[in-house]
Amino acid sequence: MKESSSAKRPRSAEPAAVIQRALVEAIDFGLLAPGEIVRETIYERIESRYRVRREEIPEKLETFHNALQELIGTGAKVMWQLIAKNLYNRLGLNFTEHKDWTLLDYVNHAKGQVMNDCGEMPLLHI
């Protein structure tokens, strides 16, 4: 177990809740790269076209992932990396870039790391 992970994650918090909160915050950060107005526009489009509200993204991550790809095309990969790096940082994990990984791959890997650190089975279906 990494000391930095336990230092950033409160022991009393449910791992699934920690991951969900960190994921929403990391997505906010990643989508802010092109600016506040663009981030809000992306959230509005995803909610109206794909029926996914910001707070539902952890439960509907695959839909969010596909929507982001459809909305911004190849630029989505840059966003995924920003989101993934920020998520790993928030969870106290070391980030390693993988050329062929998507946001889904990074989130599943991070989830597995957190659950392994806590000695629990995964609670989210991401």
N, CA, C and O of each residue as an XYZ file, in Angstrom:
504
protein
N       0.850     -1.183      0.000
C       0.000      0.000      0.000
C       0.888      1.235      0.000
O       1.883      1.300      0.721
N       0.515      2.210     -0.815
C       1.265      3.447     -0.902
C       0.871      4.353      0.249
O      -0.310      4.501      0.563
N       1.870      4.958      0.873
C       1.562      5.872      1.956
C       0.807      7.091      1.445
O      -0.065      7.617      2.137
N       1.137      7.544      0.237
C       0.468      8.725     -0.280
C      -1.017      8.479     -0.514
O      -1.818      9.406     -0.390
N      -1.410      7.222     -0.859
C      -2.820      6.972     -1.085
C      -3.619      7.071      0.201
O      -4.700      7.659      0.218
N      -3.096      6.505      1.275
C      -3.839      6.551      2.522
C      -3.859      7.963      3.096
O      -4.783      8.322      3.825
N      -2.848      8.764      2.773
C      -2.805     10.118      3.279
C      -3.860     10.995      2.607
O      -4.371     11.926      3.231
N      -4.191     10.717      1.359
C      -5.138     11.556      0.637
C      -6.565     11.064      0.774
O      -7.498     11.856      0.634
N      -6.765      9.777      1.044
C      -8.117      9.221      1.158
C      -8.436      8.975      2.621
O      -7.721      8.234      3.295
N      -9.502      9.590      3.121
C      -9.877      9.310      4.506
C     -10.266      7.852      4.665
O     -11.013      7.310      3.851
N      -9.761      7.220      5.707
C     -10.035      5.804      5.946
C     -11.520      5.539      6.190
O     -12.013      4.457      5.871
N     -12.226      6.497      6.743
C     -13.630      6.278      7.070
C     -14.541      6.404      5.853
O     -15.690      5.965      5.901
N     -14.057      6.986      4.779
C     -14.898      7.169      3.595
C     -15.036      5.853      2.839
O     -14.098      5.059      2.768
N     -16.215      5.638      2.278
C     -16.446      4.479      1.430
C     -15.625      4.639      0.169
O     -15.666      5.701     -0.452
N     -14.876      3.613     -0.235
C     -14.048      3.725     -1.443
C     -14.847      4.121     -2.683
O     -14.369      4.919     -3.488
N     -16.039      3.585     -2.851
C     -16.847      3.924     -4.023
C     -17.210      5.402     -4.024
O     -17.185      6.044     -5.074
N     -17.545      5.947     -2.866
C     -17.901      7.366     -2.775
C     -16.689      8.244     -3.050
O     -16.808      9.288     -3.692
N     -15.532      7.828     -2.568
C     -14.289      8.572     -2.810
C     -13.993      8.595     -4.301
O     -13.641      9.640     -4.849
N     -14.131      7.454     -4.958
C     -13.865      7.371     -6.395
C     -14.862      8.235     -7.170
O     -14.468      8.974     -8.072
N     -16.136      8.147     -6.829
C     -17.157      8.932     -7.532
C     -16.890     10.429     -7.410
O     -16.922     11.156     -8.403
N     -16.630     10.880     -6.197
C     -16.371     12.309     -5.977
C     -15.120     12.744     -6.732
O     -15.117     13.781     -7.394
N     -14.055     11.944     -6.630
C     -12.804     12.280     -7.318
C     -13.004     12.304     -8.831
O     -12.431     13.151     -9.516
N     -13.805     11.388     -9.357
C     -14.047     11.330    -10.791
C     -14.799     12.567    -11.278
O     -14.424     13.150    -12.295
N     -15.840     12.972    -10.579
C     -16.593     14.166    -10.975
C     -15.686     15.394    -10.922
O     -15.726     16.229    -11.826
N     -14.878     15.513     -9.884
C     -13.967     16.655     -9.766
C     -12.892     16.627    -10.857
O     -12.526     17.674    -11.390
N     -12.388     15.444    -11.190
C     -11.378     15.327    -12.242
C     -11.974     15.669    -13.603
O     -11.306     16.288    -14.431
N     -13.213     15.278    -13.840
C     -13.885     15.619    -15.100
C     -14.086     17.128    -15.178
O     -13.853     17.728    -16.227
N     -14.513     17.742    -14.088
C     -14.639     19.206    -14.060
C     -13.319     19.864    -14.445
O     -13.290     20.802    -15.241
N     -12.239     19.366    -13.877
C     -10.909     19.918    -14.155
C     -10.535     19.728    -15.623
O     -10.091     20.672    -16.276
N     -10.709     18.522    -16.143
C     -10.336     18.233    -17.522
C     -11.131     19.030    -18.536
O     -10.582     19.498    -19.533
N     -12.417     19.185    -18.286
C     -13.258     19.925    -19.212
C     -13.050     21.428    -19.116
O     -13.512     22.174    -19.979
N     -12.361     21.877    -18.079
C     -12.082     23.301    -17.915
C     -10.925     23.754    -18.813
O     -10.746     24.954    -19.018
N     -10.146     22.825    -19.347
C      -8.980     23.170    -20.172
C      -9.330     24.147    -21.294
O      -8.605     25.124    -21.482
N     -10.412     23.925    -22.048
C     -10.736     24.885    -23.109
C     -11.489     26.122    -22.605
O     -11.774     27.030    -23.386
N     -11.808     26.163    -21.322
C     -12.467     27.331    -20.739
C     -13.810     26.988    -20.103
O     -14.425     25.965    -20.406
N     -14.241     27.875    -19.214
C     -15.483     27.687    -18.452
C     -16.711     27.579    -19.364
O     -17.570     26.722    -19.156
N     -16.787     28.437    -20.358
C     -17.960     28.438    -21.253
C     -18.031     27.136    -22.035
O     -19.109     26.564    -22.198
N     -16.889     26.666    -22.516
C     -16.860     25.410    -23.269
C     -17.246     24.246    -22.364
O     -17.990     23.357    -22.778
N     -16.742     24.249    -21.126
C     -17.092     23.178    -20.188
C     -18.596     23.137    -19.958
O     -19.208     22.070    -20.011
N     -19.189     24.291    -19.704
C     -20.636     24.338    -19.464
C     -21.415     23.897    -20.697
O     -22.436     23.219    -20.582
N     -20.932     24.282    -21.876
C     -21.590     23.870    -23.122
C     -21.523     22.359    -23.295
O     -22.505     21.735    -23.698
N     -20.366     21.767    -22.991
C     -20.221     20.308    -23.088
C     -21.188     19.623    -22.131
O     -21.875     18.678    -22.519
N     -21.250     20.091    -20.877
C     -22.191     19.504    -19.917
C     -23.634     19.637    -20.405
O     -24.412     18.688    -20.305
N     -23.992     20.802    -20.930
C     -25.360     21.006    -21.416
C     -25.687     20.076    -22.581
O     -26.768     19.487    -22.624
N     -24.758     19.943    -23.522
C     -24.977     19.055    -24.672
C     -25.115     17.604    -24.242
O     -25.982     16.878    -24.729
N     -24.252     17.191    -23.326
C     -24.301     15.800    -22.864
C     -25.609     15.535    -22.125
O     -26.197     14.462    -22.259
N     -26.056     16.507    -21.351
C     -27.327     16.320    -20.638
C     -28.510     16.293    -21.610
O     -29.397     15.449    -21.481
N     -28.528     17.207    -22.578
C     -29.688     17.251    -23.476
C     -29.682     16.127    -24.507
O     -30.732     15.549    -24.787
N     -28.537     15.810    -25.070
C     -28.477     14.767    -26.104
C     -28.415     13.352    -25.561
O     -29.013     12.435    -26.124
N     -27.696     13.180    -24.472
C     -27.422     11.823    -23.965
C     -28.106     11.529    -22.641
O     -28.001     10.420    -22.118
N     -28.807     12.517    -22.098
C     -29.554     12.347    -20.848
C     -28.662     11.944    -19.668
O     -29.028     11.097    -18.853
N     -27.493     12.567    -19.601
C     -26.565     12.304    -18.500
C     -26.234     13.639    -17.838
O     -25.590     14.501    -18.435
N     -26.689     13.793    -16.587
C     -26.356     14.982    -15.816
C     -24.956     14.821    -15.226
O     -24.478     13.699    -15.061
N     -24.314     15.909    -14.917
C     -22.943     15.924    -14.391
C     -22.779     14.941    -13.233
O     -21.816     14.174    -13.205
N     -23.699     14.956    -12.289
C     -23.565     14.107    -11.107
C     -23.828     12.626    -11.408
O     -23.534     11.768    -10.576
N     -24.372     12.325    -12.577
C     -24.618     10.934    -12.972
C     -23.454     10.312    -13.749
O     -23.470      9.116    -14.039
N     -22.466     11.106    -14.078
C     -21.371     10.620    -14.920
C     -20.684      9.379    -14.343
O     -20.416      8.450    -15.106
N     -20.384      9.309    -13.048
C     -19.729      8.084    -12.551
C     -20.533      6.810    -12.835
O     -19.948      5.763    -13.112
N     -21.863      6.890    -12.768
C     -22.686      5.721    -13.033
C     -22.899      5.489    -14.527
O     -23.214      4.376    -14.947
N     -22.728      6.527    -15.319
C     -22.955      6.439    -16.768
C     -21.683      6.834    -17.515
O     -21.725      7.559    -18.509
N     -20.559      6.342    -17.013
C     -19.267      6.751    -17.550
C     -19.093      6.384    -19.016
O     -18.531      7.167    -19.782
N     -19.557      5.226    -19.415
C     -19.398      4.818    -20.806
C     -20.172      5.751    -21.743
O     -19.678      6.105    -22.814
N     -21.365      6.142    -21.348
C     -22.153      7.078    -22.155
C     -21.439      8.418    -22.237
O     -21.355      9.010    -23.313
N     -20.919      8.906    -21.100
C     -20.164     10.159    -21.084
C     -18.946     10.063    -21.997
O     -18.672     10.969    -22.784
N     -18.232      8.973    -21.883
C     -17.033      8.732    -22.688
C     -17.362      8.816    -24.176
O     -16.679      9.514    -24.925
N     -18.402      8.109    -24.603
C     -18.804      8.112    -26.011
C     -19.319      9.482    -26.450
O     -19.044      9.921    -27.567
N     -20.057     10.147    -25.587
C     -20.585     11.475    -25.904
C     -19.451     12.474    -26.109
O     -19.477     13.267    -27.050
N     -18.466     12.431    -25.234
C     -17.331     13.344    -25.360
C     -16.596     13.104    -26.677
O     -16.188     14.049    -27.352
N     -16.436     11.845    -27.029
C     -15.782     11.504    -28.296
C     -16.591     12.040    -29.485
O     -16.026     12.594    -30.428
N     -17.894     11.872    -29.432
C     -18.743     12.352    -30.528
C     -18.744     13.879    -30.615
O     -18.763     14.443    -31.710
N     -18.724     14.542    -29.462
C     -18.785     16.007    -29.453
C     -17.489     16.670    -29.882
O     -17.523     17.669    -30.602
N     -16.348     16.141    -29.460
C     -15.096     16.844    -29.756
C     -14.094     16.029    -30.573
O     -12.971     16.476    -30.805
N     -14.493     14.850    -31.002
C     -13.655     14.066    -31.906
C     -12.322     13.659    -31.304
O     -12.253     13.202    -30.163
N     -11.265     13.831    -32.085
C      -9.937     13.381    -31.641
C      -9.428     14.153    -30.424
O      -8.538     13.681    -29.716
N      -9.988     15.334    -30.181
C      -9.610     16.101    -28.995
C     -10.032     15.423    -27.702
O      -9.545     15.773    -26.626
N     -10.934     14.457    -27.801
C     -11.395     13.749    -26.610
C     -10.242     13.024    -25.927
O     -10.211     12.936    -24.700
N      -9.298     12.506    -26.701
C      -8.169     11.777    -26.108
C      -7.362     12.681    -25.177
O      -6.918     12.242    -24.116
N      -7.174     13.933    -25.568
C      -6.464     14.889    -24.710
C      -7.247     15.119    -23.425
O      -6.672     15.161    -22.338
N      -8.559     15.269    -23.555
C      -9.414     15.457    -22.376
C      -9.351     14.239    -21.458
O      -9.247     14.375    -20.239
N      -9.418     13.032    -22.061
C      -9.355     11.810    -21.255
C      -8.077     11.780    -20.436
O      -8.097     11.420    -19.259
N      -6.963     12.156    -21.057
C      -5.676     12.135    -20.352
C      -5.665     13.143    -19.201
O      -5.207     12.833    -18.101
N      -6.169     14.343    -19.459
C      -6.241     15.353    -18.388
C      -7.093     14.863    -17.227
O      -6.718     14.997    -16.062
N      -8.241     14.296    -17.562
C      -9.148     13.782    -16.538
C      -8.479     12.647    -15.778
O      -8.519     12.618    -14.548
N      -7.864     11.709    -16.496
C      -7.229     10.554    -15.857
C      -6.082     10.989    -14.937
O      -5.992     10.526    -13.800
N      -5.220     11.864    -15.416
C      -4.103     12.341    -14.585
C      -4.620     12.996    -13.320
O      -4.092     12.758    -12.233
N      -5.655     13.822    -13.454
C      -6.214     14.504    -12.291
C      -6.885     13.527    -11.339
O      -6.770     13.669    -10.121
N      -7.585     12.535    -11.885
C      -8.221     11.511    -11.050
C      -7.177     10.759    -10.237
O      -7.330     10.598     -9.027
N      -6.133     10.304    -10.884
C      -5.068      9.573    -10.191
C      -4.464     10.443     -9.096
O      -4.220      9.964     -7.988
N      -4.224     11.704     -9.391
C      -3.676     12.619     -8.398
C      -4.617     12.749     -7.199
O      -4.176     12.694     -6.051
N      -5.897     12.920     -7.463
C      -6.876     13.065     -6.374
C      -6.967     11.809     -5.505
O      -7.264     11.884     -4.312
N      -6.707     10.654     -6.123
C      -6.780      9.388     -5.378
C      -5.444      8.982     -4.780
O      -5.341      7.943     -4.128
N      -4.417      9.801     -5.001
C      -3.097      9.498     -4.452
C      -2.410      8.344     -5.169
O      -1.607      7.630     -4.568
N      -2.718      8.157     -6.449
C      -2.136      7.073     -7.231
C      -1.097      7.632     -8.198
O      -1.166      8.795     -8.594
N      -0.147      6.801     -8.567
C       0.829      7.181     -9.582
C       0.215      6.973    -10.952
O      -0.333      5.909    -11.241
N       0.309      7.995    -11.797
C      -0.244      7.925    -13.145
C       0.832      7.476    -14.119
O       1.947      7.998    -14.114
N       0.492      6.508    -14.950
C       1.349      6.064    -16.034
C       0.530      6.127    -17.315
O      -0.547      5.538    -17.409
N       1.057      6.851    -18.301
C       0.344      6.974    -19.568
C       0.433      5.674    -20.359
O       1.498      5.066    -20.469
N      -0.695      5.265    -20.900
C      -0.779      4.077    -21.757
C      -1.345      4.536    -23.097
O      -2.446      5.083    -23.164
N      -0.591      4.310    -24.146
C      -0.917      4.835    -25.471
C      -2.334      4.488    -25.932
O      -3.031      5.348    -26.470
N      -2.761      3.266    -25.735
C      -4.037      2.814    -26.274
C      -5.188      2.839    -25.265
O      -6.282      2.374    -25.584
N      -4.974      3.364    -24.066
C      -6.031      3.384    -23.072
C      -6.993      4.536    -23.305
O      -6.612      5.606    -23.780
N      -8.244      4.289    -22.959
C      -9.274      5.322    -22.984
C      -9.550      5.757    -21.545
O      -8.965      5.226    -20.601
N     -10.430      6.711    -21.397
C     -10.830      7.136    -20.056
C     -11.400      5.961    -19.262
O     -11.143      5.836    -18.065
N     -12.162      5.111    -19.920
C     -12.740      3.947    -19.238
C     -11.645      3.043    -18.673
O     -11.756      2.554    -17.549
N     -10.597      2.824    -19.451
C      -9.487      1.992    -18.986
C      -8.818      2.604    -17.764
O      -8.556      1.909    -16.782
N      -8.541      3.901    -17.823
C      -7.892      4.567    -16.699
C      -8.765      4.526    -15.439
O      -8.263      4.260    -14.347
N     -10.056      4.786    -15.587
C     -10.950      4.786    -14.421
C     -11.044      3.386    -13.828
O     -10.993      3.227    -12.609
N     -11.181      2.374    -14.672
C     -11.238      1.003    -14.158
C      -9.952      0.611    -13.453
O      -9.989     -0.058    -12.420
N      -8.821      1.019    -13.999
C      -7.537      0.726    -13.360
C      -7.433      1.431    -12.006
O      -7.032      0.825    -11.013
N      -7.797      2.708    -11.977
C      -7.744      3.468    -10.719
C      -8.682      2.861     -9.684
O      -8.332      2.735     -8.510
N      -9.871      2.488    -10.129
C     -10.848      1.860     -9.223
C     -10.256      0.583     -8.628
O     -10.368      0.342     -7.426
N      -9.633     -0.225     -9.467
C      -9.007     -1.457     -8.990
C      -7.906     -1.193     -7.976
O      -7.780     -1.910     -6.984
N      -7.109     -0.159     -8.231
C      -6.034      0.189     -7.302
C      -6.588      0.618     -5.944
O      -6.088      0.195     -4.901
N      -7.611      1.450     -5.964
C      -8.209      1.919     -4.707
C      -8.828      0.750     -3.947
O      -8.655      0.632     -2.733
N      -9.542     -0.105     -4.655
C     -10.184     -1.246     -3.996
C      -9.139     -2.213     -3.452
O      -9.327     -2.775     -2.373
N      -8.051     -2.416     -4.170
C      -6.974     -3.279     -3.670
C      -6.337     -2.687     -2.423
O      -6.028     -3.411     -1.476
N      -6.141     -1.371     -2.419
C      -5.576     -0.701     -1.248
C      -6.485     -0.857     -0.033
O      -6.015     -0.954      1.101
N      -7.791     -0.880     -0.285
C      -8.758     -0.982      0.812
C      -9.095     -2.423      1.148
O      -9.732     -2.692      2.166
N      -8.669     -3.361      0.292
C      -8.960     -4.768      0.532
C     -10.415     -5.118      0.347
O     -10.933     -6.023      1.001
N     -11.086     -4.392     -0.555
C     -12.507     -4.631     -0.782
C     -12.748     -4.972     -2.242
O     -11.904     -4.711     -3.100
N     -13.884     -5.546     -2.512
C     -14.306     -5.806     -3.873
C     -14.869     -4.513     -4.455
O     -15.393     -3.685     -3.709
N     -14.774     -4.320     -5.769
C     -15.316     -3.105     -6.393
C     -16.812     -2.935     -6.110
O     -17.591     -3.887     -6.151
N     -17.178     -1.687     -5.822
C     -18.558     -1.374     -5.524
C     -19.252     -0.652     -6.672
O     -20.479     -0.568     -6.703
N     -18.468     -0.130     -7.619
C     -19.022      0.603     -8.757
C     -19.026     -0.265     -9.984
O     -18.217     -1.183    -10.117
N     -19.929      0.027    -10.866
C     -19.957     -0.642    -12.166
C     -19.581      0.384    -13.211
O     -20.431      0.897    -13.938
N     -18.299      0.673    -13.273
C     -17.782      1.681    -14.208
C     -17.250      0.969    -15.421
O     -16.761      1.613    -16.349
